[in-house]
Amino acid sequence: MHTKNKLLLLLTSLRKDTIMDPKRISDSLTEQVQILMPCHINGTDRLFGGQLLEWIDVVAAVVARRHSGCNVTTAAIDNLLFKAGAYLNNTLVIIGRITYVGNTSMEVRVDTYVEDLSGIRKVVNRAYLVLVALGESGTPTEVPRLILETESERAEWDAGKKRHTLRHKRRKEGY
């Protein structure tokens, strides 16, 4: 066997050993903070929805990469409902966490808040995204199981399982 092939097999086996270790939600928790600038604002003087979507997608990708140890791709985004506006010079806090994992996919919840100068946060948005881990060949690869430590994490897991089933059903229906 060529040295290059031996090295590739060794790296693949090392990767499988490390990927199989379960991880805690806190291991991949990600927070991004932005101050809203004029380039982030739309024609109605509010945060441009597409800009928020970009930031949400980046935070979700970082969470999923930290959890899986792989490159990832976004497969689905659920719910981008604005619960409050965000305006020029607001501080925006975006927090992402793993909620559910399948074999190769991960559901990530991303919460967005406006934080005032005293530190009080008001919810702007909550989104759920599904990201798929990609192996070195660019095809889906297995992700670590999730360690659930609190009742809140278990409840989010159960809800994630229901969302997973609903997404699967919608896919079958051509949605």
Secondary structure, DSSP 8 states (H G I E B T S, - for coil): --HHHHHHHHHHHHHHHHHTS-EEGGGT-EEEEEE--GGGB-TTSSB-HHHHHHHHHHHHHHHHHHHHSSEEEEEEEE----SS---TT-EEEEEEEEEEE-SSEEEEEEEEEEE-TTS-EEEEEEEEEEEEEE-TTSSB-----EE--SHHHHHHHHHHHHHHHHHHHHHHTT-
